[in-house]
Amino acid sequence: MIHRLAGCWFVFSVAVVALWAATTTPATAVASTLELYGFGPRAIGLAGAVEASSNGALTTWDNPALLGSLRHPQGGLIGTALLPAMQIAQARGHAQWPAALPGNALLGSLAVASPVGGIFAERVGVGLALHIPMNVPTSIASRDASQPQVPLYEGLASRLVVAIGVGWQVTDWLAVGATGQLLARLDGGGEFRLSALDRRFTDQRLNVDLISRVTATLGAVLTPHRRLRLATVWRDEASVRYRIPLTVSVAEVGDIRMDVAGVGLWSPMSLALSAQWTLAPRWRLMASARWERWSTIPALAPAISLTIDDASLARQSGVPASVIARMQTLPVALAASDIVQPRVGIEGVLRPWLQLRGGLGFRPSPLPRATGSANYLDANSILAGVGASFSVPDPDRVDADALAIDIGLGWTHLLRRTAGKQDAADPVGAVSLEGDAFRVSIGLRHAL
């Protein structure tokens, strides 16, 4: 009897450690820098209103339909720094549930694009875009739902993007294109056998499978007038899912079976409608409205199930096996809403070697007020950007500069949002979020 109790206690202790490890690792990181702010300094300077006005190699991400209008190969290197400065205020629970705020991050990007020759000359173009976290690994982190946190900004730097696009200029007034974004799903499992008396593992097996998945972006551009360009860009929901079943067999006691499943990285399906007006030969005005389907966001915490039995002890005692403990996490419903983001931008050529731009936008929060036990926080925000391009024009080319440096400065101001609790005895109490998120991006472009 003592041996049985000791064995059960050992199994329970291992289970607690395993459950703690599982609940503090995989979870959902939502959105990324590209969806919130745009790809590169020009998009940041225009507050993201670039679907109808993108040019160069970055059209692979912005709107692949514009790849068909390329006349020369182009490439670029980009560095972007994210500098959040947010504040979370909470009524109580500072020691047990301290607020978690996003940290600084450094990102690198590479983009190349080129027209296709032969019978497709001046009609078809292809592009490649890479977006890489520089000072943080591509990782997924989770916190207890009761801890005040800002999940929509927390995982911005955790997404590695590989996108390949193609664009076709069907006629002088119509262009279409598509980009495939390569993501990987993590699957696998493990089985471990150990002896509690010998204090050693007798057998170990761990399988990890990376299964690739392509997420589509479709774009179209309509030019009804030489001064007017209309565009639409549809992005499919992007996600990295995982499922990791684990079994630990203790020779003297029984089995611990744990299954962890969830979505690691996620961004919503979106549809953008955009326009560009040429106000004067040197000035352009851009406007964009993007609908995002946040109502389908998955649970931010993983689904975890844990079962402990005494199969080994039962075989030794000659009695039927029984389940010692069974645990399963309960999902936290987010009740997120779909949103529409309006953005406007203006760009002008002041000198042959100098362009200036600026933009404004508004982003309503898709998350409801955190009035329940979960403290997933977000707030309505105002976006602003300014930027400049310093270039060395190429006299033989009208659609590309020989060499250019792009600079983009972006600022997001989160309007203060306070949420009181339905339960007066909530351990955290009322919470509020406000603050800013700054970004600085510098890029080097070259017409090859």
FENSULZI-V282882 format. One record per helix or strand of 3 or more residues. SS is the DSSP state (helix for helix, strand for strand). FROM is the first residue (numbers start at 1). TO is the last residue. Records with the same first field share a line. If there is no record, write none. Layout:
SS = FROM-TO ; FROM-TO
This chain:
helix = 2-23 ; 33-37 ; 41-45 ; 56-62 ; 64-69 ; 118-120 ; 151-154 ; 156-158 ; 294-296 ; 311-317
strand = 74-90 ; 105-115 ; 124-133 ; 161-169 ; 174-195 ; 200-225 ; 228-235 ; 238-250 ; 255-267 ; 270-280 ; 283-292 ; 303-309 ; 323-328 ; 339-351 ; 354-363 ; 381-393 ; 401-419 ; 431-447
